[in-house]
Amino acid sequence: MPTALLLGMGVAIGSGIFRTPGDIAASLQTPGLVILAWVFGGLFVLMAGMVTAELATRYPRAGGEYVYLREAYGDFVAFFFGWSYTFFIVGGGAATIARAFGDFGCELLACAPSWSGPIAAVAVVLVTAVNAAGLRAGANFQNLLTVLKVLALLAVIVIGFGWGREPIDWLATPANRSGGTLLIVFAAGVIPVLWAYDGTTDSVKLAEEIRDVRRALPRALIGSAVALTLLYALVNIALLRIMPAAEMAGLASVPGEAMRRVFGPGGRMVMLVVAMLVFLGALSSTVLATIRVAFALARDGLTFRFLAGMSPNQAPVPALVVVAGFSVLLVMTRTFAQVLTIYFLASAILFGLSYGSLIVFRVRERKFPAEAYRCPAGVFQASVLIAIQLALAAGIVLRDPREALYTVSLLGFFGGLYFIWRRQVRPADGPG
């Protein structure tokens, strides 16, 4: 259980908590709404954790959501999810982290914002090369940076509560709020919050390796959601004790500015360097996820043969190169906010399907499997998660139709690719 719990927290703690507070403050502005958004995000991942715990204990195999979708819907949805996950969740997630790395790099080096994309692209290539060297090299690189994440956040909390003197007006009314009703504004602020929690359920991909998975995995998923909610809320309260929400709005690095106010320019520089190291660690773990999905697709004969190839060091080099190429394309052509929009629209569709698989299993089963964890009010919780994902997707489409069209077009391409694969590849490369 400790390994699974720490894995979920380790994957989640990345660019989000360091990069998004300024964007959240710009949307919500009121300290009370800022903290409420972080608590809402925690409740979302808590529900997601319980629903995913049931799915993972029903089918404790490598591949996570891909496995549940294949069991629930069949090969087409599994193929669609596997390919879309590889590009959008792994590739798009890597691009989001890398773009944050590029933004911080520009701030640290005092260079023009146009350099953010190239800096991000270099980070993607570097981390991909390390992971392509083999599983051991990628894991060691990741382990070196994991402890730094938690220590950096604990340092922000200690400094904020120890040195911060800014009074917090929890219900302050913003002088100028535009962009629609409070509900629409809150929904826009929640998207970067959910990015900071993303990855909390990734430990389900280790279900095959966990002893007593029925007990250990649900506890790890629930524990990581609760621990992250507490940690993130404390970090944001600490930041609000140093600077008001109105002054956070739009800053790429709120923690960096907070440390500058407490310790001067040197404090800002140190926090920027620490954050960039954390981003590299998060980027490494995201790219490493390609291995799990590529393995599951290859095992079931649902990918082209060249993408299933492994190096002598057990690294899926072809899949890593393809994912890295897509990430570089995104970071060179889109901003952090735009990449985040693409990521979350795809995520809403793909994970909405995953939560729906619990409803499918509950409806068609005669008897609940004794070896599985039973999610309390499972159908209701899955339905709530799907409704939230649909609301987020609708908000993205209305707010940014151009990026929505780009995302949906690529998703449609992956859906159509299944029929090309089935007709031309499966007779030669399939399992039978």
N, C-alpha and C positions, 0 to 999 in steps of 0.2 A: 503493500500500500504506500509506504513513504516514497518509493521511486515513482510510482504513477502520479501521486499528488504533486511532487516536485517537478515532474515533467510537464504537467499541465500548467503550473505556474510559470515555469521557465520558458515555455513556448509563448505564453501570453505576454509576459513582461518584455516589451521590446520598444518599437518606435512610438507606440500609441501614447503611453503615459508621459513621454518626454516631448512629443511633437504636437499632440492635439489639444492641450489645455487652452492655448491661445485661440484656436478655432472654436472650441466649445464656449469660451467666454464671449467671443464675438457674436455668437448666435443667441446665447441665453442672457448674458450680461449680469443677471441677478445672482448673487452667491448662493441663495437658497435653491434656485433652479439648477445651478451648476452641480451642487452636491446631489440633488434629487436625480439628475441624469445619471450620475455614477452609480447611485443605488439602484436605479431602474436597470442599468446594464448588468449589475450583479444579480438581480432577480431573474433577468433573462437567461444568463448563463447557468444559474441554478436550475431553472426549469429545463433548459437544454441538457444539462448534465444528467438529470434524473431520467429524461426521455431516452437519451443516448445510452445510459447505463442499462436500461432494459434491453435495448437493441443489441448492445455489445455482449450482454450475458446470454442472450438468445443465440447469437452467432459469434462466439469468441475467436475470430480468425483475423489474420492480417488483412488490412485493407479498409477497416472501419466502415464508413458510410457506404462505400462502394459495395461491400458484401451485403448489407441490409437491403440496398436497392435491387440487387440482382435477385435476392430471395423473394422480395416483395413484388417486383414488376417484370423481371426477366432480363434477357440479354440486351435489348435495345436501350433501356434506361440505364443499365449498368455501364454499357459502352459510352453512352452520352455523358453520364456523370464522370466516369473515369477520365475521359479525354478533357472534358470541360474543367474538371477539378485540377488536372495537371497543368492546364494553361492558365485558368483564371485564379484559382485558389492558391496554387503554388507559384505560378509565374506572375500573376497579378499581385499576390501578397508580397513576393520578393521585390517587385517593382515599387510597391508602396513604401516598403522599408527602405529600399535603396534611394528613393526620391527624398525621403526624410533625411537620410545620410547626406545626400547632396546639398539639401537646404542648410543643414548644420555646417557642412564643410565650407559653403560659401560664406556663412556668417563667421566662422572661425578664421578663415583666410582673408576675409574682407574683400572678396572678389565679386564680380557682377553676378546677379541671379541667373544669367544665361549659362553659367558654368555648372549649375546644379545638375543638369542632365548628364553631361560628360563625367562628372565626379561619381554620380550614381551608377553609370554604366561600368566604370572601372571597378567599383565595389562588387557589382554582380559578377563580372568576369573573374575577379580575384577569388571570391567565395566559391564560385562554381569550380574553379581550378583546384582549390583545396579539397572539395568534396569528391571531385573526379579522381583524386589521388587514392581514394579508397575509404571504406567505412571507418577504419581506425583513425586516419588522419582527420576526417571530418568530425568524428566524435570528440577527439582530443581538443580540436580547435574550439568546439562548442563548450566543452567542460571548463576550459580556461576562462570563459567569459560569463558563465552562469552565475557564479557567486557575486560578481561585480554588479549585476542587475539589482539584486536585493539590497546589497550594501549601499548602492547609490540612492535608492529610494528611502531607505532608513535614515541616511544622512540628511536628505531633504526634510524628512519629518522632524528629526531632532533639531535641525537648524531653524526650521519654521516655528516650532513651538518654543524653542529656547531663545531665539533672537528676534523673531517677528513681533512687531508692536502695532501692526495695522488693525484698527477696529473693524469687525466684520458686521455689516448691516445685511442680515440674511434676507430681508424682504425689500431691499432697496428697489425703487422703481426706476428703470432706465430712462434717461432723458429723451433719447431718440431710438425707438425700436421700430424697424420696418421689416417687411417680408411676410406679412400675413398674420393669421390668428396665433394665439399662444400655442395651440396644439401643433400647428405647422412649424412654428419656430422651435418648439421643443423636439419635434421629430428630426429636424435638421441638425440639432445639437447632439442627438443621441447617436447618429451614425459614427462620428469619430470616437464616441465613448465605446461603442461596440467593437470598434477596431482594436482598442486597447485590451479588451477582454478576449479577442479572437485567439483561438488555439487552446483554450482552457480544456476542451474535451479531446484534445489530440492523444491523450493517454489511452483511449479506446483502441488505438491501432496496435497497442502492446498487449491486448487482451489474451492473445494466444500464448504469451509468455508469463502471465500473472497466475500465481497459485491462489486457489480459492477465489476465483474471479467474481463469483456471485456476491461475496461480502466485501472484498478489497476494492473492486473497481467503483461501485457506487459511493463508498466512503471517500475514495480519492477524488472523484468528480465533485461531490458535494463539498468536501473540505477545501478544494482548490478554489471553488466559486466563492465560498464564504471568506476565505483568507484574502483573496484578491479584492473583494469588495471593501473589506476593512482597510487594506493597505492603500488602495486607490483613494478612498474617501479621506484618509488621514493625510496623504500626500497633497491633495487639493486643498484641504483646510490649512495645511502648513503653508502652501503657496499664497493663499488668501490672507494669511497673517502677515505676509511680507509685502504684498502689493494688491490693490483692489482689482476686482474683476474687470472694470472698465479699462484699466491700464494693461491688463493681460491681452485684451482683445486684439487678434490679428498677429500676435508675436509668434515667430517660428519656434522659439525656445523660451518658454516661460521659466523653466527651472534655471536656465542660464542667466536670464535677466534678474531673477530673484537672488541668485548667488552674487551677482554684481552689486546689487543694492546692499547686501550684507557685508561682503568682503572686498568689494572693489573689482576692477577689471580682471585681476587674477582669478577670483572666484568664478567669474563667468567663463573664462578660458578653460579652467579645470572641468567645469560641468559640461561644457561642449565636448571636450575630449572624451570624458566618461560616457556621455550619451552616444557618441559615435561608435565607441567600442561596443556598447550594448546593442546598437543597431547591427553591427557586424555579426554579433552572436545570434541575434534574432534572424538575420538574413541567412546565416549558416543553417539554423534549424529548419527554416522554411524550405530551403533548397534540398536539404536532406530528406524532407518529406517525399520528394520525387521517388525515392527508392521504394517506399512502401506502396505507393500507387502503381508504379511501374511493375513491381513484383506481382501485385494482385491481378493486374490486367494480363501480364504474361502467363501467369499460372493458369488462368481461365481461357487463354487463347483469344483474348479480346483486344489485341493490339497488333500492329504490324511487326514483323519479325525483327527488323533493325532496331526498333525502339525497345525491344525486350532484351537486347544484348547487355551483358555484364562484362566488365573488365576482369583481369586476373585478381584484382584487389576488391572484387565484389562491389563495384560502383557502376550504376547504369549510365555510362558516359553518353550514349546517344540521346537518352531522355533528358539528361542534364543539359546538354548542349541546346536542344530544342527549346526547353523551358527558359534557359538563360537568354536565348535569342529573342524570345517573345518579351521577356522582361526588359532587355535593352531597348527594344523598339518602343515600349511604353514610356520608359524614363527619358528617352530622347525626344519624345513627341508630346508628352503631357506633364502637367504639374502634379504635385502631391494630391491636391483636392480632386483633380480629374481621374487620376489612377484609383483613388479611394472610391469614387463614384462607380467606376467600371467594376471594381472588385465586389462592392456590396450589392450591386444589381445581380451579378452572376451568383453571388453567395446566397441571396434571398431565394432565388429559383432553385438552386441545387440543394441547399439545406432544408428548404421547404419540402422538397420531395423526400428527403431523408426522414424528417419528422412525420410525414404522412405515412411512411412505411409502418410505423407502430400502429396506426389506425387500421391499416390493411391486415396486419397480423392479428390484431384483436378481433376484427370482424370475421375473419375466415377460420379462426381456430375453434375447436370444440373444447379443448382443455388447456389451461395455461401451463406451459412447460415448468416442471418443478425446479429445474436447474437455473432458471432465469430470475433476475431481480424484477419485482413487479413495481413499476412506477406508480405512485399514488395518483389517482384520477388521471391515468395515462392518456386516455383519449382526449380529455378536456385540456390537459397541458399541451399535448401535441397540437391541438386545434388553435390554442392561444398563440403558440409559437409560429404556426403557419400564418395566422392573421397578422401578427406583427411583421413577419417577413413580407407579406403581400402589401401591407401599408407602407413599409420602407421602400419597396420596389416601385409602388405607385408614386410616392413622393419623389423618387429619383427621376422617374420618367417625366413627371410634370416640371421638375426643376431644371433638368438638363437633358432634353430630348435628343440632342446630338450624340452624347456619349451613350445614352440608352440604346439608340439605334445601332451604334457601333457594336455594343455588347451583344444585343439580341441577334444581330447578323452573324457574329462569330458563333454564338450558341447554335443558331440554325445550321451553320456550316458543319458543326460537329455532329448534329443530329443526322444530317444528310450523309456524312462520312460513313455512318454505320452501314448504309445500304451499299455503298461502294466497297467497303471492307467485306461484307457478307458475300457479295457477288464475285469479287476478284481475288480475295485473299484467303478467306476461310477454307475453301476446298483444299488449298495447299498447306496453309499454316495452322489451321484449326486443330483441335484435339482429336478429331476423328472424321 
